[in-house]
């Protein structure tokens, strides 16, 4: 299993150059069964990252470009009357895939956003009273542009909570930039990637991540972190976020090749889990440095 | 506490309320204008906050300050003792409110207020004062808790927390109370004026002295008899004996030195009892007529009044033995005869005439003549006698005929001396009230009394109580039965409120217990108590050792629960890991509280590249022990602990040279 994870990271790194940390966090997010929000400027490789992950994990991939005139039916699908069959036929939308890239999610109207977010939470869509389960596994990788807010509908905090993690990609370093300019890696090489795993393996990996041991001492630390956010911010981490933090830490520990979670695992995933949930500058740094690992002095 | 809080309106109101409570409790101890001024400052501060007015300027405060200093000077003049200091402290504390802006000022006011609560005990150490001091303490502690919290909390929360904290301090308080070695005598001195309010018998007798005392319901002393309480008519509590008459005043002999102790013969059973005497700032120790054994703290004068070596400024407790059947001073020396016949000449001609008419009678007949005069003429026993003229005794005996025990005693002795019978006045207390709850006798200032002793050949000094001739009830049943003008007596000495009296008796028995066990817990009692408890002779050293051990024990127990509650107990792997951290701290390498073992190992490895492998191994071992599960293989944990211990033992850091 460890080799599978290493191979996935390695393969993805050959496309997204110099962003091993972001790849690992994204993978962790998927292994913890959470949805991912990528926030960055255009052209930073958001779509490439999403596509790469789907490709190496051997998952089906669909992309939906969100615009202000996008309707819920454009995402979920629609029932159309078939004259030959004399009945309504359901035409599934792009959401019926294993990895959905919701590009520029904040450009869509709240109505469309909430249709998607509902599907993310319930893993099924209901149309005309019929529940249509989504494929397994199902991930949404949404992107949003932090600048140019004109004509956007920013996701409210309550909706943001549906995303386990939010990551930023950032500019590549000097070496990776050079490699990119030399046409090594990048979007063109995505299609050349071989799938390393498949849906079944991923589900197994997810199950395995949940069996990574979390000791009492670590739970103390987790609770201290959660409690700290609740007493020092206007609204702290929700129980869902707390649970997600634990699951992500477990997945991270698995990526690190350990079968138990240590505080460093929590610290590694914490920033991408809390920064979109808590208001304020530098919240991750504050939380990480103010909460001691063990209660001894 | 990371961020300092600013003072909010709620904080200020809480403090003002607390100070108001303390001021209310202290108000009987300070002049009215101090109370009113302090209330004024409090209201001023409240309004400043309420309407966001600017704080008063410094020069305003200086002016007010000077004004207050001057007022205090006028009120107390040169007597700068306890009362003046308290007034100064209270008014300055409330003035401080007008410049209370920061937390520091707030804390300062609270600390002064704590001190003010402590000062209560300089005035009075009764159980009431103790109970009264608890609410302000809880409020003050709540104020302190309030400002040490980041955000203002509900009053209920603050008060319940502070009460809890006060309750938790009770065990330590009890240990210190029982075991802290007592030194003989008071722990600190109080300025002289602290004793000015004490009442009791004076060393002279003038008309009005005792009747004034009689209006005071304060307790003079309490008596616990070893056996049955003697009959009320035997309860003469002997105080100062007065020999010398000067105009309206009767005094103790100025020169007692060299006076021979009068001979005393006793018959019958002796009565043993214990007296707890309230402070009265004089020397008398009251004893039942006649004392045969003396407490350690005093001595007997030649005329058998017991006096203490030092003024009674704190409550004292002494054992004594007396005998009510006695014969005192069968021989009268020449000096005594002169002293007991002395009168100022040229006064009270009508009284002199009366005494002269008895010249032919025997001493006993003269006594009977005088007593029958009191009995048969329309003499009235009253607390509010009319004012007497230039020849007071003439006026009293032949004109007003209304008087109190002091009138009857002085006029009787005066008559006897004019008639040639040696006589003297004895002052003290008569009677007392039995409290069935505690089985002891309460004697109040209102039981103060004056009677006489006349010297008769072969019989010595014989007690004659002329008041008994006028009002036998006074002696048989106590003062409350004897007076017609009842309302002048203090309420507790009266008999017409049975419920109130009962409540009072209950309260007094609690108070007596408090006096005996809390206030009276002196060095002697402490040794007795501890020796009885342990069955061995306790030394000072024992007490100190026990006290320290007990406190350490309380601390250990408390910290155990605290640690346990906070999961602060280190487990085995943490203990070993801390040994390792101790080694690293020698080269100033310490983990941050938020730094995990692995991160710290990476950081240490950079500082100590040579030990990199060892450091990483220890961190991995520790992490595994701390965070992995050993449910399936408990033996492995022991092995791993051992391995970690070995690695840590072998780990050596050399301090950089």
Interface residues (C-beta under 8 A of the other chain):
Chain A: X213 X214 X215 X217 X218 X220 X259 X260 X261 X262 X263 X264 X267 X288 X289 X290 X291 X292 X293 X294 X295 X296 X297
Chain B: X566 X567 X568 X570 X574 X592 X593 X594 X595 X596 X597 X598 X599 X623 X624 X626 X627 X628 X629
